[in-house]
Amino acid sequence: MSLTADRSDELAGFAQASRAKGAQPLDPYGRFLKLTDVMESIGVSQAMVYKLMHDERLPFPQPVKIGRVSVWIERDVVAWKALIAGDPPPVQSGGDLP
């Protein structure tokens, strides 16, 4: 096996072990989600996503524009899901904690 293949196997093993231990991603905001990702994440149709964005009681997060593409910030979607489920939102590291 070549040195590159050994290193690749080592990195893949590290990534798998990190996920198994529940390690937090380095990016506190998470990924950018396309509309199809959001629909899959919350289990609703495109029309329902836009209806939820206009709900006055528990509005769904608004997308942000990157060029001509609208994306949602994963952290915002996860926090909204926690709010709907009645769970406290996930704590973000790096903030001012009491």
C-alpha positions in Angstrom: 0.0 0.0 0.0 1.3 3.5 -0.8 1.9 6.2 1.7 -1.0 8.2 0.3 -3.4 5.3 0.6 -2.2 4.7 4.2 -2.8 8.4 5.0 -6.2 8.3 3.4 -7.2 5.2 5.4 -6.0 6.9 8.6 -8.0 10.0 7.9 -11.1 8.0 7.1 -10.8 6.1 10.3 -10.3 9.3 12.3 -13.4 10.8 10.7 -15.5 7.7 11.5 -14.3 7.6 15.1 -15.1 11.3 15.5 -18.6 10.8 14.3 -19.0 7.7 16.5 -18.0 9.7 19.6 -20.4 12.5 18.8 -17.8 15.1 18.1 -19.1 18.5 17.1 -18.2 19.8 13.7 -15.6 22.5 13.5 -18.1 24.9 11.9 -20.6 26.0 14.5 -23.1 27.1 11.8 -23.3 23.7 10.1 -23.8 23.3 6.4 -25.8 25.4 3.9 -28.9 23.5 3.0 -30.7 23.7 -0.3 -34.5 23.7 -0.4 -34.6 19.9 -1.1 -32.3 19.3 1.9 -34.7 21.4 4.1 -37.7 19.6 2.8 -36.1 16.2 3.6 -34.9 17.4 7.0 -38.3 18.5 8.2 -40.4 16.2 6.1 -42.6 18.6 4.3 -43.3 19.9 0.8 -41.9 23.0 -0.8 -45.1 24.8 -0.4 -45.2 24.0 3.3 -41.7 25.3 3.8 -42.8 28.7 2.4 -46.0 28.6 4.5 -44.0 27.9 7.6 -41.7 30.8 6.9 -44.8 33.1 7.1 -46.2 31.5 10.3 -46.4 34.3 12.9 -46.3 32.0 16.0 -43.3 29.8 15.1 -41.8 31.2 11.9 -39.4 28.9 10.0 -36.0 30.5 9.3 -35.6 32.6 6.3 -33.1 31.6 3.6 -30.0 33.6 2.8 -28.9 34.4 -0.7 -25.5 33.3 -2.0 -25.4 34.8 -5.5 -28.7 33.7 -7.1 -29.1 30.7 -4.8 -31.2 30.6 -1.6 -29.9 28.4 1.2 -30.7 27.8 4.8 -28.2 27.7 7.6 -28.3 24.2 9.1 -28.0 25.5 12.7 -31.1 27.6 12.2 -33.1 24.7 10.9 -32.0 22.5 13.8 -32.9 25.1 16.3 -36.4 25.5 14.8 -36.9 21.8 14.9 -35.9 21.7 18.6 -38.3 24.6 19.3 -41.2 22.7 17.6 -40.3 19.5 19.5 -40.2 21.4 22.8 -36.5 20.7 23.4 -34.1 23.5 24.3 -32.1 24.6 21.3 -28.6 23.1 20.9 -25.9 25.1 22.8 -23.3 26.7 20.4 -19.7 26.7 21.6 -17.8 29.9 21.6 -20.6 32.1 23.0 -20.7 33.9 26.3 -22.0 31.4 28.9 -23.0 32.4 32.4 
